Amino acid sequence: MIVFFFFTGWILSSATLFFLFRKLKGPGRIGTVLLSVITPLLSIGIISFLLTMLGIYSIEKIVLSLFILSILFVICSFSFRKVELCKSIRLEIRKPEIIFLALFSLLTLYLYAGFPTWYLDGGRDQGQYTIFGVAISKTGGLNLEVPDSKLIREIFDDSVMVDYQSIASEFNLGLSNSETYRSPRFFHILPAYLAIGYDLFGIDGLLRVNAVFGFFSVFFLYLVIRRMSDPLSASLISVMYVLNSSQLWNVRSALSEAISQFLIIFTAYLIQIFFKRKSPVPMFCIGLIFGISSFTRIDSYVYLPALVLYSGFLLIFFEKYFKNSLYFISAFLLTSVLSFVYAFVYSKVYIYHLWEHKFLQIVGIAWAVSLTILLLEIVVWKKGRYKLEWIRNFIEKNKGILRISVLSSIVLSGLLVYFVRPMFLSNIPELAATKYLTFHSLSVFFWYVPFWLFVFLIFTFDLFVFRKKNVSSSFVFFIGMFLLAVYLVSPSIAPDHFWASRRWMLFSIPFAILGSLIGIRNIPNLKQSLKTMLLIVLAGAGIVYTVWRSKLILFQTMMEGYENGYETFANSTPSENAFYFTTKRQIASPLRYIYGKNIYLINDSEEFLQKVPKLLSLGKNVYMIQNGALSGADPFIKFTHIADLILKGNFPAESIQRYPEFLYHKNLNLQTYELKISQTKVLPEPIQFDWIPANGGFFSRMGEINSDGTISATRHQGPLVYGPLLTLPKGKYKVEFFGENFDHARFDIAYNGGSSLLSQEEKGEDPNSKTLIFEITNPVIDDVEFRVFVEGKSGVQIRRIKVTKNSVIP
């Protein structure tokens, strides 16, 4: 019933708003409908956020708020009853366009919502956002307490952590007196929305929240483009935008970029339709809406320099609109300051972390410079009219020279970034992986936006800055160019794809697509028919390229078996008086906050096992969740296997220096052991594992997963196989590899994140098998991985990997 009442409230509030918005002058019929639907959507997000902040969130309150909003909108309509309705609201686009947009939006919704990424993994942001959304739903707020923190700390000291990825204790940093309180390292608008999705449709609904924003973004993007260009351009841009692999990947995940992107596009649309209003009120309200992004993502603070450039442009060339731009910026500043105050109160660890990593210092300097420039703009506007005129005259007199100089500088900068910048990385081999994206940002960006379109961005720059066309759309240009430049200079993210495309998806990629095709449409001194032909040919090639890049994920659900794996495990294992421990950070926070398991992360397995008897002596039930065998790890602890945690699903190869070409099985096959004190010495049992690599938790960055679970080398060089991150006790072991063309491969055994070796690298001799002997001298070690390296086009195939532990190994 709650679903029925939720959508009834949304429809009712939208209907009442429609009659109110019909009095607005500016939006057409489609815009009026969209504004009527979007306003309640934004409102419930803000309400959910406020309720979360107060710790009193519930879906019933959200539903109630929708009906209260409906009543308020009716009262507003009654209050403005004397204001005449717009007699004939125009239709912004032609009927064939409406048909195209309606059908294409349905395809968009299918692509966005039909193939979600079930990233129930606590190791990265999308998993953590999911956890926070569920926690809000279950507790009414971001209540991430760990009740037994003191007990665990007293017994295990540093051998067990009482924090989780992006969920940290303020107590440890001296920021709180509560030892159990945990602070999230994120802003919380997205989790507030995810809680609504979870309450309505469970995890299925939570993972599709971003699809709703992506769906509406298509409509607003099309309307924005139509105010700048023709139907053909708008259609081609929309298709490339939706089918882009970065767009598909990020909208299908529980990541905050989708909402922030929607807010940018929505703001651009609102500015377009209210730009020429004399009253500053609309622009102030638009600034407040745009400011919601500062409650969504911390890097929304970097928008301010772009807004100041935007206002400066208006001051010099379109002075009559400058005043309203100040109201827009003021509203954005207000919400940004409020968001920082909120973060300082509710996410102190996050702020502390950002300060340690110098992000806040950089933002502070950018804000200081931007606000100084803004203040100078205001002074010049108020008291320095002669200076303003001098600037205008100087630009007008030297327009040709400035035009050539600026555009040439941009082209030269692009060439330097593409050809010269990567050379610096070749001189620092140890940074090759971590800094590859930064030094090759432009060439990697062309994986998502084809270079033959990107080069036409220069004409869009010329169109807005020197020809000064489409002034009502200049916000799109300034925010787009600024974010494109900033995130090409410093992508500021881990370099593996598609993860690395997150920052670009925010607006860099959409703007590059939009700007490229607008640029083709506005090439100077070229006949319109030739422009159209060029647009069709190049954009058509761009769409083919985009689909080719997206084919890996276009109709593919990711990590589809994770939810069932967690549910099976949660239902088959005890919770009462149970303490779970693991070294696997990716499962710890989901098991605690989604599935209710009292679980902790092991920092040192050897020390943990030495101290676990004290916890057992208190009458607690202790369990370890590991991938491996524990028999013999401690002579007076009995390890009894009670359950398995099996998580299965496809995922793109997390490659760094190349675009993902293959899916691999992102499987975790973990065993759960009950630990009990033994009065007699426990004798070690034989250990044996026999895996088909892709099904056994092994990973590959450049190998192709075959249907039978074997892994074959492709044309790339590097680690063909690594994993499965085993926990193994003291002893002598033998690992056997079986496959083909092993004389073209190298083998080793590592642990400690690959930095420590148990067996030195050896070259294969027998084409079909390879055996390595290794010994573990510590009582137990974690994350043992068996690795195979290949050169390009080696023909190597891994069929089986077998590990045995015996008392005697020949």
C-alpha angles and dihedrals in degrees: 000000000000090000090053093050092045094055092039089055092047093049093045094050091046091050093051090047091051091062090047095048092049085078091061119102110218114041118082126220096285092043091050092052092047093048089050092054098040098049094066089044092056091041095056090048091055091044092048089049093051092047090050090051089054092044094238103104119145133154089238090062090050091052091046090051090056091057091045089051089052090055091047091050090051089051090050091050090051091048091053095041091119091058108096121241116243100266097219117011106206124235105242096209137027123269095252087055091051090053091048092047093048094050094041092049089055089052088048092052090049092051094045100041101027098065110037126176108240093209099172090158122122094206098083141035101266091054091047093049088052091051092050092049092053092045091054091049093050100040106025093243144028091295103162098158122157103208099192096050095118094048093049093045093050093050103037104023109189096346090084126041122219093198131075136210107300090351108098141169118250087196092069091056094045091249096117140027092218114095093191100048117103125198122212119228095222143074112255115224092097095049088049089057092042090056089058091050091048094050091050102043109000121237088335090062095042092056092051099052092097090051088065092056091043090052093054092042089066092059095047093044091053092049091047091052092047090060087055104037148359132294094260093056092044092051095047093047092049092051093049091045096052097042094047109121093226091052093048094046098048097042090051091054130070093253128137096230093083093061092043091050090050091051091052093050093042091050091050090053094048092049090051094054098040099033097106097046113123093213113084092211097089093051091048090052090047089052090054090051092048088048091063085080089069088064089049105049133014093220090063083088088074090067091081098081089052091051091050091051088049093052091046090053091052091047093055101039107018105025097168090068095047096088093057091048088059090057089049092051092044091056091048090050091050094054092043092054090047091050091052091050089049091049092048090055101039104025105034093148090054092052090046090051093049091049091051091052092050094241094121091048090054091047090047092054091046090051093047092052093043095049090047090053090045090052090050089050090054092047092049090047092051104035111005104065092140089056090050091052091047091054092049093048092047092052092046094049094046098034095122095049093043091048094052093042097049096043091045090050091053092050091047091049090052092051092049092049092048102041110018106033095063089058091070091060092055088064092057106051094174089064095048096109103032096045100032094103093049095050095040098036098129097046090047090047087060087066086073103030115034114240094229088066097037093062090065091065086090090071091053089053089051091047095056103032105035105019090037096212127158094021092174087060096046090104088068090053097048098044091042097048092044096051091043091053095043096049094044090053092045119007087183096202141098108284102233118108142272084014091060092061094065096096092046093049089060091079109307095089096041090048093047090053093044095043094047095055093040086051092054089050090053104044105142121242096012125120116253092237091055091048090052092049091047090048094051094046098044097038090045089053088046092055091049089049091047093051090046090053092046098045092095092064104015097107099011128113112210129221089357095164097055099089093050091046093053093044092051092049095045092051095047100047131069123255105179113098087346126142117193125196131188142158091220108100092185092069101034102078096038091052092049103042103028103030101028101240119151095230135162136189119248114225097180117019095192094053091041092057091049091055101037094088089070091059090045090051089061090063095257123145109234127199134178123208110201143141103242143031126301103186107128096017089116123013094216100043121082116213115205119187108227108161147353130235106210117182118180136178146118122266135173116262104265094231124170109192097035139040113266108267103170142038119232131194105263090202129162115193105185130173125214119216129190112221121215134168113252120209090207129050112274113226116222115254125220112269124211134168127181117185141180093216104231091047095043101064098270120144134215132191098189106015128102117235111227124211091255093055096257120130123228129195119245130197092291130092126225138065107355093180134010133162158003091178097224130191108222134177128227116297149083119295141186124209120195125195121199126191143082138309094010089157085077094053140076125217136200142153122231144169138180092065091315094299097107124056129216092180125023119239113279130187119235118252106171108062093220107038145024130190127198126185120208138168131213112209098178118083089250138349132193137221099024110179133190111213136198121191126195141182122231118293092005098147091223117157126187112210104164140003120199129188125189135178119200137162089249127030118186 
